[in-house]
Every structure is written in C-alpha cells, then in structure tokens.
C-alpha cells in the first residue's frame, strides 16, 4: 500500500492508495504548530490499515530541503510558521514508520507530478503547476523529473513589471520583496490593494485586469525559461471566474509569435489549463512520489 | 572517436575527441547561408581522421527542434537567418555520416552541459548557462539532464522591469518584443541605446549600471524558477570588465534573503561565475552530447 501526505500551511491531507492513483482512504486535520504531533497523527493513520505501508511520499510547504544528498533533507527550513522552522519531518516520520521508503518534495512539486501523471498532463513529459492563493508557488517537471537544484523553485517571488500608477499606490505585501508576484497577485495582496477579499471582487472589477496582466507576464516568463508542454494554473485566486480565459491571450501576446508550436495556436486553450485533479493534486502527487520511492 | 559541432549564427566549430573532453583537432568556418554546404564541410572534417566516428553531438543556434519524438527533430525552424529556415541539419548529417548516433540540442544547452561536466559546474547536477552577446540565450541542466519541453528555453526573451525614464527614451531592439531582455541588454541593444558598441563604453559609463540591473533581475528570476546550483554568465557583453561583480550583489538584494543557502552567502562569488571553458563551452558541450548518444 502507498501513502501520501500533502503538508499545507494550514491543513494536512493524508491518503492511502493501492495503485498510487485512486485514493482508498483519506484524513484531513489542521497542520497546527507542533510538528511531532502532526507527524504522529499521520503515522497513526498509515498504520491503521490492514495492509502494511510499502512507501510514503510527502509534499511539504516550504521553504524546505528536498535535496536527497543534503544533511537537512526532509526538513522544513526557514519558514515563519510557528513551531515549524527546522522541523525534521522525515526524521519524525521515520521514527514512527521505521525503514519504509519515504520521498520528500515540495507541495507544489508534488502537485505538478500529480497533474502530469494523473491529471491535466497525462501523456506529457513536462509541465508547470502554478498555484495562486494565500501564497503563490510553482512546481515543475522536465523530462519526467521534478526540478530541484540549490534548494527548490520559488516561482511566486519573481518580479513582474507593474504599471507606474500602481507602483505609487501599492507597495505590495511580500515581507521579503514587497512587490514580487506574490506581493501583488496573491489573495492577501488583492485584499490589501482593493480593501475586500479577492473572491468578493466582482468579475468586471479592474482588479482582475491587473491580476490577469501580472499572472500572464509570469506565465510567459515560465514558458520562456522552462518551455513546458503545459501550464496548470490553480489555487483559490487562480481559479477565479474567467481568469484563465483572460490570461491566455495575454501570454500569447507577450510571447509575440517567437515560440511557435501548435499548442500555442488557437488561443492556447490546451496549453494553459485548470488543474484536472482540483484540490487533490497535492495528495495524488504525494502518492506518485511514494510510487517512485518504491521503484 | 567522438565528434562535436557548435553551430553558431556566424561561425561553425567542429571538433573531435577521444575522451569527450580534450579536443584532438578542430576546424572553424563561416556558417554561411547554404546548410547543405555547411554540413558537408563538417562531415568531411569528421571523415578525414584515421579513427572512425563513433558518435556526434550538435549544438545549434535556434529556434530549432530538439524534441527527439518530433517529426522535425534536428531541424532549424523559424530562424530569420537567410537560407536556414527549416533546414534539416540532422538529415543532412545523416546523409553523409550514415548510421552514426547523433544527438541534437541548442547551442546554449550544449554549453550548459559542457560547463556542468567539464567546466565551472564540475561535480554539480544543475546549472544555468546564460550568454549575453549579439543575442541573449540560456541553457539549463537540472538533475543532470538538459531542460526541454514544448520546444526549448528562450530565456533571452523574458521581460524585465525598466526605469520609467528609460522606457521613454529607448523602445528596445528585439523585433519580436521590443524591450525584452535581449531587446535592452544585448550587444546591439547597448549600441542602439548609447550610440557606441558595448565594448567601447568605458567601465564607469552609466550604461553598465543599467546593464547590471537588467541582468541581475534576469538571473534572480532564473534562480527563483530553476533553483540551479550555479549560474554561468558569458558572452561578449557578459564578460565585460567588472560586470559579473556588479551583478552578484544585485541578485542577492533581489532574492532578499528568501532563498537561504551557503552558495548565496559571502557575495555569491562561487554561485554566479564566468565560463571556465571560455568560448569552448559550446563545442565541448557538443562532445558531451556525443558521449551521451553513444551510451
């Protein structure tokens, strides 16, 4: 049996599966501020089934350390989240689960892998998963493999061009960068800029024009840097009504005919898409990580 | 014996090697406007040695098609370069060289692989190679493998934030995008903006402050999207005196302490570096491609 954990900033989702795709049983609970308690509860769930756990995949909020050769592999690193800075997630799980193979990656990399193998990217080898909600994060697969290196991608913090008049009225909400993408286009950024939460802004509000511009510029940058076969845009803000429809033509205009491919023709409707797995992308991706850990 | 071809927009470099690293013999000639003649000359060189050619690697100017599963794999695609649009490079070589295994990728991906295996990235698994010259291009390795997908990365065409006063005086020179990175920071952009070729601008000219800002923002974006273990900055403009020294602190300021790693401490002197292979990165990388084609 395979297990997957999606560790979100606010909630944990644990699931088991026989084939690594269809979820047999699932449990959700608040992430809280006690890593030992949170991981013990996950382990208890995995040990509560008749079949033994063969492998486990973990997709964790970041910053975290997904480098298998690093001494802090499987740790949450510099998060401001109370109780979690430096938490040895992998160590806590191993203490309860013994020698079961465990794979650890970021939540957005897990979601990218889930969408590639079981969702919007089936049959492809490369994909970017971008989620726009409380924060903005991205995961990427190239040649069938998740992208890592020094640490892990932090796509939500790239800079975007802003209209001059916006720079004057809104400095952005990112505590590290002010007006990086997350600082101007996340849910909290929309709320700070317009005085009401993003979901309450009507579809014809000028906020959405600006939001579509920021996201389109970021998506165009991701196309030019990674050349993925598909880009999945999700998250509470990303899935706002008609937002993806507004992003597509702007991305094509920014690419300006320079990258030519049939996927970019006819409005990019199959190129920039919503998640096929909805909010299950992360935990299904964690199950995919488990399957790889078994192999 | 292994062969490598670096196909540049203006010159071709062909080399042979026994070990895939040290070059045994090399020939350089103008790329010209006749693909059949250029590839015949390359094939003649490879067939002129005592030992038979075991495998060949090609690093080509773009846009080209490096997708092995595509019907136009190994073709130059939509280049404005006279004579070369649609040229079947791989087909022309196969017609002369028969069944020798041939690997085909972009010139900048080849250079990235060359620097990773034999140059500034030895011992690493991920690296970005960015070249700033007549054009701006980038190649990337993650997990030891070159990044592809829909087509290939076109990192030189990402957008960068520009000072408001610059937007008013200089629209940029990119025929596709105006003021994308290549449009404002390439050699021709410097010449168009300041009226003299880049190499003639004195090191204390304000052009270099602006250039360092544009390049630093692009490098920061690449760090946040790809998280490479090292970034190699080369090319005729990229290697201008003191430019890399100016880029490093600006990249660190843009990352703003959000990505933490020892490589980013102490001025990033081992993180953002010049090519160790100089102008041989491309052809050495092509030899690395040949070695992989053999395996």
Interface residues (C-beta under 8 A of the other chain):
Chain A: X63 X77 X78 X125 X126 X138 X140 X142 X143 X145 X146 X147 X148 X149 X150 X151 X152 X153 X154 X155 X157 X158 X159 X160 X161 X162 X164 X176 X177 X217 X220 X221 X222 X223 X224 X225 X226 X227 X228 X229 X254 X255 X256 X257 X258 X259 X260 X261 X263 X264 X271
Chain B: X63 X77 X78 X125 X126 X138 X140 X142 X143 X145 X146 X147 X148 X149 X150 X151 X152 X153 X154 X155 X157 X158 X159 X160 X161 X162 X164 X176 X177 X217 X220 X221 X222 X223 X224 X225 X226 X227 X228 X229 X254 X256 X257 X258 X259 X260 X261 X263 X264 X271
